[in-house]
Amino acid sequence: MKLYYDLHIHSCLSPCGDEDNTPNNIVNMALIKGLNVIALSDHNTCKNCLAAMAVGRKNGLVVLPAMELTTSEDIHVLCLFERYEDAQKLEEHISRTRLKIANRPEIFGRQLILNEEDEVIGEEENLLIVSSGVSVEEVAPLVSSLGGIAVPAHIDKQANGLIGILGAFDPRLGFRMAEYRQDVGVDLPRLCNSDAHTLWDISEAEHFIEAETCSAHGVFAALKKMCGEKV
């Protein structure tokens, strides 16, 4: 079946994310746009994923846990998971290596942790848009070892894109899928996501994957198949 997706959406936990990007607002906007599956992918954290996944289950939308990891070289990598527990293991790993710089909300924005009722239950004190301490050489095998898929984000953009920073795409880095909209000459399966930081930037029902079931397992199996894995 065709499942329309947007696998790169930021919530109000990302300092650059709009405070209206709450779990309920994100899920409802995705449904309005006609999507079947999304991923919540805040910078270097997955703390709002559980709430978004719960809201998704209530409303018939598949929500994958994810994060947008910033490598030591300032490259953004989308890290997708089937299970929250695996995404949490990645966050635990990078929490030990991530730069600890106090957030300045008046400059960067607040970093709000919410529950499934969109109630604020915490606020991340350290700035999230910093290096995770994981190098670009390490990220693909690390994420794979935790059961996830590492996808270089917006590689067709200069800012924080792998090609823009390294000057070329090296297949030896181990990535088997990439995120881009404009052709950059990379022969890998493509994801076209919004990288939405506001509700209105969430994708329309335009890009889809073929999956056997509309479920987290079905979506992740389809992604692995796109990457050339046997499932």
Secondary structure as UniProt FT lines:
FT   STRAND          2..9
FT   TURN            12..13
FT   TURN            15..16
FT   TURN            19..20
FT   HELIX           23..32
FT   TURN            33..34
FT   STRAND          37..43
FT   TURN            47..48
FT   HELIX           49..59
FT   STRAND          62..70
FT   TURN            72..73
FT   STRAND          76..80
FT   HELIX           84..95
FT   TURN            96..97
FT   HELIX           105..108
FT   STRAND          112..114
FT   TURN            116..117
FT   STRAND          120..123
FT   HELIX           136..145
FT   TURN            146..147
FT   STRAND          149..152
FT   TURN            155..156
FT   TURN            159..160
FT   HELIX           162..166
FT   HELIX           171..173
FT   STRAND          178..179
FT   STRAND          190..191
FT   HELIX           199..201
FT   TURN            205..206
FT   STRAND          208..210
FT   HELIX           216..226
FT   TURN            227..228
//
